[in-house]
């Protein structure tokens, strides 16, 4: 018995799977007679830097509020997630989060996912930063149709967490003028520290780039790792600030990770109030914990951590 399936056998079925998912648009289009009409419910995006606590916020919101979302089950059929929603309604079977994840991944078919392959239907893998001028108009129409079909199938507001969307705000806001954005902030040195830890643990080296690439990625790659990570965080939020000014601040809600961990129920109520102001009134009445524990242990080389702190204290 083979212990490992040879690559030449594994690859064709996977390519066929990708082909099927990438050519399901016809069935998706059939679900929406007029994609230009208003969405049944407003989508809400969680955005920010990687390692900012976004998965915890994602889990908290779908536990406490009656959102639909892209689950691990949806991602099996990323070319037609509306069908998964119509058949299985993962959010209806989600029993609430244990608030555990591994590098942003949550186990369980009904658990929330960033569902990267769904978003690569509409945006290129590189570059990550896409302006309204660079977005493909046809793919933006397909995106609106996909969100329309998924929202109609769930009959709920859709909560989306894909941090690469932080670099696609202009085309997203134009394509989905109903969309709202929750921007999660975390102390920048803690975020950079966590990015460096993810580089080492996931990629095997502090020198390898991890996750979202801001517009100045090529310049950042010339810096040492501790500076790269910190400037990555700063550049992402700078781009979000610029796009917010272009899109309109009334569509954005800013949240501090440390405050959310300290008093999640209080902060949740502020989020609920923001959503209500925009016509979204949803509540499962499932309480969050009194607080969430935050990591304080240094998880990278001490010398590298000291260099990170020293660089942060010097300012920009």
C-alpha positions as a printed Julia matrix, in Angstrom:
316×3 Matrix{Float64}:
   0.0    0.0     0.0
   1.32   3.45   -0.93
   2.15   5.6     2.05
   2.11   8.72   -0.09
   0.2    9.33   -3.33
   2.67  10.25   -6.08
   2.49  13.85   -7.21
   1.75  12.97  -10.86
  -1.4   11.14   -9.66
  -2.45  13.78   -7.13
  -2.05  16.78   -9.41
  -4.61  16.05  -12.18
  -7.57  15.57   -9.77
  -6.63  18.8    -8.01
  -6.39  20.68  -11.3
  -9.79  19.27  -12.31
 -11.19  20.43   -8.95
  -9.83  23.93   -9.58
 -11.2   23.92  -13.12
 -14.69  22.97  -11.94
 -14.7   25.68   -9.25
 -13.43  28.31  -11.65
 -16.17  27.59  -14.2
 -19.26  27.58  -12.0
 -20.05  31.22  -12.61
 -22.9   30.4   -14.99
 -24.88  28.71  -12.2
 -24.09  31.55   -9.82
 -25.3   34.14  -12.31
 -28.58  32.27  -12.65
 -29.37  32.99   -8.99
 -29.54  36.78   -9.4
 -31.74  38.37  -12.06
 -30.42  41.88  -11.45
 -27.06  42.08   -9.61
 -27.23  45.88   -9.74
 -30.18  45.99   -7.35
 -29.52  46.6    -3.66
 -28.13  43.66   -1.69
 -30.7   42.09    0.65
 -28.28  42.69    3.56
 -25.15  44.79    3.93
 -21.84  42.87    4.01
 -19.37  43.68    6.79
 -15.6   43.31    6.35
 -13.02  42.82    9.11
  -9.76  44.39    7.95
  -6.35  45.25    9.37
  -2.82  43.9     9.57
  -2.05  40.18    9.85
  -1.63  38.95   13.42
  -3.76  41.8    14.76
  -6.3   39.51   16.47
  -8.73  39.44   13.56
  -9.55  35.73   13.91
 -10.6   36.24   17.54
 -12.82  39.14   16.5
 -14.25  37.05   13.62
 -15.08  34.19   16.0
 -16.57  36.59   18.55
 -18.88  38.29   16.08
 -20.27  35.13   14.53
 -20.76  33.67   18.02
 -22.63  36.7    19.35
 -24.35  38.05   16.23
 -26.46  36.29   13.62
 -24.14  36.72   10.66
 -23.58  34.4     7.76
 -19.93  33.92    6.76
 -17.65  31.9     4.52
 -17.0   28.64    6.35
 -14.5   25.87    5.7
 -17.38  24.0     4.03
 -18.07  26.91    1.66
 -14.42  26.9     0.66
 -14.71  23.39   -0.76
 -16.96  24.94   -3.41
 -15.37  28.37   -3.59
 -16.71  28.74   -7.13
 -20.29  28.38   -5.92
 -20.55  29.09   -2.16
 -24.21  30.07   -2.52
 -25.0   26.39   -3.21
 -23.3   25.27    0.02
 -25.23  27.98    1.86
 -28.52  26.89    0.33
 -27.92  23.2     1.07
 -26.23  23.3     4.49
 -26.51  26.78    6.09
 -23.26  26.4     8.1
 -23.98  29.44   10.29
 -27.21  27.82   11.5
 -25.24  24.81   12.72
 -22.34  26.68   14.27
 -22.55  26.07   18.03
 -20.37  28.98   19.05
 -16.63  29.37   19.12
 -14.09  27.91   21.51
 -11.96  30.92   20.52
  -9.09  28.74   19.4
  -7.24  28.92   16.11
  -3.92  28.02   14.58
  -2.35  30.81   12.54
  -5.77  32.12   11.62
  -7.26  28.71   10.76
 -10.23  27.39   12.75
 -11.0   23.67   12.7
 -14.46  22.35   11.81
 -16.53  22.4     8.62
 -18.93  25.03    9.98
 -16.14  27.2    11.37
 -15.23  30.54    9.77
 -12.57  30.82    7.1
 -10.73  33.52    5.17
 -11.44  31.4     2.06
  -8.58  32.79   -0.02
  -9.52  30.88   -3.18
 -12.93  32.57   -3.26
 -11.24  35.98   -3.39
  -8.72  34.9    -6.03
 -11.68  34.52   -8.37
 -11.86  38.33   -8.47
  -8.41  39.63   -7.54
  -4.9   38.56   -8.61
  -2.62  36.71   -6.23
  -0.06  39.47   -6.88
   0.08  42.34   -6.37
  -2.05  42.46   -3.23
  -2.76  46.18   -3.5
  -5.46  46.84   -6.1
  -6.89  50.28   -6.81
 -10.22  51.0    -8.45
  -8.3   51.76  -11.67
  -6.49  48.4   -11.6
  -9.49  46.22  -10.79
 -10.96  44.13  -13.6
 -14.46  45.59  -14.3
 -15.84  42.23  -15.44
 -14.56  40.45  -12.34
 -16.06  43.18  -10.14
 -19.45  42.45  -11.7
 -18.91  38.76  -11.0
 -17.97  39.6    -7.4
 -21.16  41.57   -6.85
 -23.17  38.72   -8.33
 -21.4   36.21   -6.03
 -22.07  38.28   -2.9
 -25.67  38.81   -4.03
 -26.23  35.07   -4.51
 -24.59  34.15   -1.2
 -26.52  36.79    0.75
 -29.83  35.79   -0.83
 -29.16  32.14    0.03
 -28.42  32.91    3.7
 -31.02  35.67    4.27
 -28.52  37.21    6.7
 -25.84  39.92    6.66
 -22.52  38.47    5.52
 -19.42  38.88    7.72
 -16.15  38.64    5.81
 -12.65  38.32    7.21
  -9.93  38.25    4.62
  -7.07  40.57    5.5
  -5.88  40.84    1.9
  -9.11  42.78    1.36
  -7.41  45.58    3.34
  -5.45  46.22    0.14
  -8.55  46.13   -2.12
 -10.76  48.66   -0.37
 -11.38  51.0    -3.28
 -12.76  48.39   -5.73
 -14.61  46.62   -2.91
 -16.28  49.85   -1.78
 -17.21  50.74   -5.37
 -18.5   47.26   -6.22
 -20.29  46.84   -2.89
 -21.46  50.35   -1.92
 -23.52  48.76    0.86
 -20.38  47.34    2.54
 -19.15  48.39    5.98
 -15.63  47.97    7.35
 -14.43  47.14   10.86
 -10.75  48.07   11.2
  -8.95  46.16   13.96
  -5.85  47.76   15.48
  -3.29  46.2    17.8
  -0.19  47.68   19.39
   2.19  47.78   16.44
   5.17  46.19   18.18
   3.0   43.29   19.36
   1.66  42.84   15.83
   5.16  42.94   14.32
   6.39  40.53   17.0
   3.62  38.09   16.07
   4.4   38.46   12.36
   8.05  37.57   13.02
   6.97  34.56   15.08
   4.72  33.42   12.22
   7.58  33.84    9.75
   9.8   31.58   11.82
   7.18  28.98   12.76
   5.34  28.79    9.46
   8.01  29.66    6.89
  11.15  28.58    8.75
  12.95  31.92    8.61
  12.61  35.47    9.93
  13.72  36.68    6.5
  10.76  35.33    4.5
   7.78  37.6     3.87
   4.53  36.72    5.62
   0.99  37.57    4.5
  -0.35  40.93    3.26
   1.88  42.94    0.92
   1.36  46.73    1.05
   2.06  48.92   -2.01
   5.67  49.58   -0.93
   6.5   45.87   -0.63
   9.66  46.09   -2.78
  11.16  48.83   -0.61
  10.26  46.96    2.58
  12.02  43.83    1.35
  15.31  45.74    1.46
  15.0   46.22    5.24
  16.11  43.81    8.01
  13.32  41.53    9.33
  12.38  43.52   12.44
  12.03  46.71   10.4
  10.18  44.9     7.63
   7.55  43.57   10.03
   6.95  46.89   11.75
   6.82  48.89    8.52
   4.5   46.27    7.02
   2.04  47.01    9.82
   2.44  50.77    9.46
   2.07  50.66    5.67
  -1.1   48.58    5.82
  -2.82  51.0     8.18
  -1.56  53.99    6.2
  -3.2   52.54    3.09
  -6.42  51.87    5.01
  -6.43  55.5     6.24
  -5.96  56.83    2.71
  -8.72  54.63    1.33
 -11.05  55.53    4.18
 -10.73  59.2     3.25
 -11.58  58.33   -0.35
 -14.5   56.02    0.51
 -16.04  57.89    3.45
 -15.32  57.49    7.17
 -18.98  56.84    7.98
 -18.57  53.33    6.58
 -15.63  52.51    8.89
 -15.52  51.45   12.54
 -12.17  51.34   14.36
 -11.55  48.9    17.2
  -8.53  48.38   19.47
  -7.6   44.73   20.06
  -6.3   45.27   23.6
  -9.5   47.01   24.67
 -11.62  44.3    23.06
  -9.73  41.58   24.96
 -10.14  43.49   28.25
 -13.9   44.04   27.95
 -15.31  42.21   24.92
 -18.96  42.55   25.92
 -18.71  46.31   26.25
 -16.88  46.66   22.94
 -19.37  44.33   21.25
 -22.19  46.68   22.19
 -20.4   49.55   20.45
 -20.08  47.4    17.33
 -23.79  46.55   17.54
 -24.61  50.26   17.79
 -22.48  51.0    14.71
 -24.25  48.27   12.76
 -27.67  49.47   13.9
 -26.83  52.98   12.71
 -26.4   51.43    9.27
 -29.58  49.37    9.36
 -28.12  46.05   10.56
 -29.92  44.78   13.67
 -28.77  41.27   14.58
 -28.12  39.56   17.9
 -27.94  35.92   18.96
 -27.91  36.88   22.62
 -24.98  34.5    23.13
 -22.63  36.18   25.58
 -18.89  36.51   25.14
 -16.44  35.71   27.96
 -15.71  38.43   30.52
 -12.29  38.87   28.93
  -9.75  37.22   26.65
  -6.2   36.46   27.74
  -3.49  38.15   25.69
  -0.08  36.65   25.01
   2.78  38.38   26.76
   5.59  35.85   26.28
   8.36  36.73   23.84
   8.2   34.1    21.07
  11.12  35.17   18.89
  14.87  35.48   19.47
  15.41  37.92   22.34
  18.03  39.88   20.4
  15.67  40.29   17.46
  12.86  41.36   19.78
  15.11  44.0    21.38
  16.01  45.31   17.92
  12.31  45.55   17.09
  11.56  47.58   20.2
  14.57  49.84   19.66
  13.53  50.5    16.07
   9.93  51.26   17.12
  11.13  53.74   19.75
  13.08  55.68   17.13
   9.85  56.42   15.27
   9.34  56.45   11.54
